[in-house]
Amino acid sequence: MRVLFVSSLWPPVVRGGAEMYAGRLAAELGLAGHQTGAFTLGIGGEDVVGRSPAWPYRLHESEAQPGWKRAAFHVRDQFDPVASYQLRQAIDRFGPDVVHSHSIAGLSAAALTTPSARGIAHVHTLHDYWLLCQRTSLVNREGVACEVRCSGCRVVSGVRRAVSVRHFPPVLIAVSEAVAEEHRRGGVPAHRLRVIHNPVEPSRVAATVKGGMRRSGPTRLGFLGQLVAIKGLPLLLEALRTLDDVELLVAGDGPLLSEVRATPQARALGWVDDDGRDRFFAEIDCLVVPSAWKDPAPLVVNEARSRGLPVIAARIGGLPELVPESCRPLLFEPLDAADLAAKVRMFMDEPDRFAPGPEPTVAGWAEHVAEILEAYRDAGAPAAHP
């Protein structure tokens, strides 16, 4: 089968888990004998078979852009005829049996409509809230999760639905039930939606926490991700200042790096590669995911689960679905630093209680690829023979 991936970013140029996942899925399909290519927003690479020019800036450089450029980006992100033309050209050159689109900010609704309009089977994975929110995250200007969508986002989502209604992807995959429910409430047809959780694979690094704390000295917490407000890092640093005998390793980069460096109990590792991630997980006792937004399905939770590490997470978005069963008591109220600190103390008092056990029902990559191929078939792709 020939699969064309559509993703604004593509490894090694990544900003979050969505493009990391898409790149890994392409690799797994390749190992299974399928042929894959990628269409991106201005990103090159040997497996990139087409791209639309990035204007007025590249997506992974968005944090530093002035307001007028952000406004221009959002206007173009409604429907971009250039992206539509370039994607049609890529489809004609590559000849896919199915198009699988992922995070498409900057490629506009053209990324949703062009494959079906071209008569190609199309599956779209909902990694974020782009269909519902102009910021893709369901947060307001202050970075707080929205309980009710604002009028601007309702207008934007209405335009996107109107533009794409004739050639909407027949199958949409939500990475968590929470994401699926948000889109049902936002007007996405329920019969097109299905939930396929991201896979949890056995780690190439042996689990370092088995039945409790591994070392004497301070409890070592870990945070891995973009150093931005919606990831909940300010909340974690606030909670950290109220805790004794605790230190925090922070892996990642972003505008809050200086705040991490100014916190005595925190140590900034900067951006880490695969080997660096392995070392990060090997050095911590517990992962903390303090998201302030409706985080769909952060891959870092699965990385911790694969290593047998406990997880303390906010009770928001897809996180309650993802944390190991043993860690459900460690879920805390979003934006509540006191509750987060209380859950850290709970972990410190009884670490054995929260050590994840075997999870035989969790899908690995082989089972996950089988589910994805079934989605391709349901969208109209030919039988999934390599």
N, C-alpha and C positions, 0 to 999 in steps of 0.2 A: 504494500500500500504506500502511496505517496502522500505525505502530510505536510502542508504548508502552515507553519506557525506564524501568527501575527501578534507582535508584541512591540510596544514602543521602545523598550530597552531590551538588550540581549547580552548574555554573558560574552566577554567579561565586564561589560559596562552595565552595572546593576545598581539599583537604588534600594531594593527590598526583596522580599521573598518571592513575589510573583514571577519575576523574570528568572530568578534562580531556579524556581520550580519548573518553569517552562523549558529552560535549557536542559535541565536534568531529564524531563520527560522525553524531550527530543532524543537525548542520548540513549535512554532506555529503549525507545522504539527502534533506534538504529541497531542496538544490540540484538533486538528481536528480528532483524532482517528487513525492517521498513525503511523507506527513504524519506528524509526530512529536509526541509529548508525553512528559512525564516524571512519575514518581511518586517522591517523596523522603521522607526522614526529617526532617520539620519545616522543609524549605527551600522558599521561595517563588520566584516568577519568572513571567514571562509565558507560558513554555512548560510550566510545571508544572500538570498537570491534577488532581493529587491528592497528598495527603501524610498520613503517619502522625505523630501528635504525638511529639516527641522527649522522652524521659524515661529516666533522671533528669537527663540533660544532652544537649546537642547534640554530635554526633560530633566535629566539628572543635574542640571545647573540651575534649576528653578528657584532654589532658596535665595540666591543673591540678586534676583532680578527686580527692577523698579516696577512700580504699580502699573505704568502704561504698557509695559511689555506683558505683564500678567494679564491685563485686560485684553490685549490683542490676541494672546494665546487662547483665552477662553472663547473669544468670538470665533476664531478659526476652528475651534474644537467642536463646533456644532455640526457643520458639514463642510468638508474640505474637498473640492473637486480635484485638486492636485493629488491628494492621497488616493482618491478613488481611481484616478487615471493610472497612477503608478502601481496600485494593487492589481488592477485589471491586467496590466502588462506583466506583472510577476506571475499571476495565475496562468496567463497564456504561455509564458516561457516554461514554467515549472510543471504545469499539467497535473495539479494535485487531484487525488481522489476525495480529499476532505481538507477543509481549512479549519484550523483550531486557533481561535483568537483568545487573547489573555488580557492583560492590562493595556488599554489602548488610548490612554490620555494623550492628546495631541494628534491622533490619527482620525479623530472625529467619528461621527456615525457612519462614515464611508466604510470603516473597518467592519461594521455590522451588516451593512447592506450589500456590499459588492460581491461577496462570494455567492450568495443565493441568487442575486440578480444575474450572475454568470452561469447559473445552473450547477453550482458545486455544493456538495454537502458541507454543512457548516455547524460547528460546535463552538460555543463561547463559554469560557470559564469566568465566573464572577469572583475575582480576587478582592474587589473593593466595591465602592458605591458610585462608580462613575455614571451609571445610568440614572441615579437619583439625585446626585449632588455635584455642583460645579467644582467643588474642592475634592471630590472623590471620597471624602472621609466622614461625612455627616457631622462635621464640627463647625462652629461659628467662627467669626473673626478672632475671638479670644482663645480659640483652641479647645472650647468646651463642647462635649457631645450634645447634639441637638435632640431634644425630645420630640419636637415637631419641626418638620422641614419648613424652611423659610420660603417666602413667596418667590424669591429669585431662583432657588433650586427647583421649585415646582414648575416655573416657567421653562427652565433649562431642560428638565427631564421631559416635560410635555413636548418641547420641540424635538428632542432626540427620538421620542416614541413616534411622533408624527412623521419624521423623516424616514424612519426605518421600518414602519409598520408593514409595508408591502413585502419586504425582503428580510424580515427579522429571522435570526438564527432559529432553526427548529428545536434545538436542544441547548439548554443553558445549564451548566454545572455550577452549583454553589459549593464553596469550600467548607461551609458549615451550615447547620440548620438555622442559625441566627441570621446569616446572610440571605438564605432563601426566604425567611420570613419577612425581612425588611423589603425585599423585592416584591413579594406577594402584596404586601401592604402598599407598595409604591405603584401597583398596577401591572406588573409583569405577569403574563398569563401563567397560572400555576401548573397547567398541563405541560408546559415546556421545561419546567424546573426539575432538577434532581440534585440530591446532595451526594457528593463523593468527597470524603475527607482525604486530606493529604496523607501519604503513606508514612509509616514509622518503620524504618529499616534497622536491622541489627547494626550497632555501631562498630566501626573498625577499631575503636578504642574500648578496652574492657571497662565496664562500669566501675567507678571508684568509690561509690557510696553503696554499701551493702549492709543494711541493718544499722545505720546511724552514722555518727560523726567519725571522721577518719583520723583526726589529728588533735593534738592539744593546741591550746592557744585560741585566738578569737574565731568565732563562727565567720565563715567567709561566704558572703552572698555574691551572686553574679548578675550582671545586666548585659545583654548583647542586643544591639540594634542601633538605629539612627538616634543621635543625641538631639532629639527635638521634643517639644513640649507634649505633643499628643501621645508620645510613647510613655508618658508618665514619669520621666526622669526627675523633674523638679520635685514631685511628690516623694519619690524614693529618697532623694537627698534630704528632704525635710524630715522624713521618718528616721533616717539614719542618724541624724543629730540627737535624737532622743534615746538612742540605744547604746548600751555599754557592751564592751567585749565583742564588737562586730566590725568587720571591714567589708568593703565592697570593691569588686573588680568590675570595671566598666570597659567593655569592648565595643568599639564603634567610633564614628566621627560625626560631627555636626556642630551647629551653632552653640550648643550648650557645653562644649568641651571645657571652656574656661571655668564654668560653674563646678564641673567635676574636679578639676585641678585645685579649686579653692576649698574643697571639702576635705578636711584632714583624714577622715576615715575611708576615703575613696582613692582608688588608684586607676588612672586612665591608661588603658592599653593601646588606644588608637584603633584604627581599622585592622582587622586580622584576616589572614588568608585561611585556607582549610587547615593547615598545620597549626596555625595560631588558635583556631577555634578548638581544636583538639586539646591544646594546652590549657586554654581557658576553662573548658569543662572539667579537665582533670584537676584543676586547682580550686574549684569551688565546692561548697557543701550543699548549696541550694540555689536554684535559678529564681529570679524575681521578674515577673512580667507585669508592670504596674500601669498598663495602658489606660489613657484617659479618653480614648475614642472607642467606638464599637469595633474593636480589632477583629477582623474576619476569621483568621486562622494562622497566627504567626508560626512560621516553620521552626523557630527556636524552641517552642514547647516540645515538638516532636524530637528535636535533637537532644533535649534533656531526657525525654522518656526513653529514647533508644540507649541512653547511657545509664539508666536506672537512677537518675537524679530527681530529688523532690522539686516541686514547682510551687511557688507562692504567686498567685495571679489575681488580678482584678476580676470581680464578677460582672463582666461586660462583654458584649459581642459574642464571638465564638469560643472564648476562653473557657467557660464552664464545661463545654463539651469536650475540650481537648486535654485538660489536665488529668493525670492519672487518678484513678478512683481513690487511692490512699490520700491524695492531696486535696480532695474536695473541702475538708474542713479548713484549709488554708486560704480559700477564696476570701477576698476582702472587698469592702464597699469601694467603688471607684471614687477617686479624689478625696479619700479619707485617710490622711496620714496617720492618725491615731490608730485606726483599725489595721492599717498595714503594719505598723510597729507592733501591735498586739499579736498579729499572726506570725511575725518573725519570732517574738518571744515564745509563742506556742511551739514553733518548730524547735527552738533552742532547748526547750524543756523536755521534749520527747522526740528526738530525731528518729528513733527506731519506728515510731508509729507511722511516719509519713514516707518511709522508703518504699518506692513502687515495687510491686511484685511482678511476676510474669504476666504478659498480656497476650494470650494466645489468639484472641479474637481480632486484634489490630492488624489491618492489612499492611503488608509490605509492598515493595515495588512490583513484584510479579502479579499479585492480586489487583493492585491499582491499575496497572497497564491493561489487564483484562477488562476492568470496568470502563476504562477510557475507550477501548476498542469497541465495546458494546455500545457506548454513546455514539461513536462514529457511525456504526451500522444503523442505529436508530435514526440518525440524521440523514441517512440516504446513501452512505458510502458503500461500496461493494464489500463483499465478504472479506474479512481482515486476514487474508493470507499474505505472509511476507513475500 
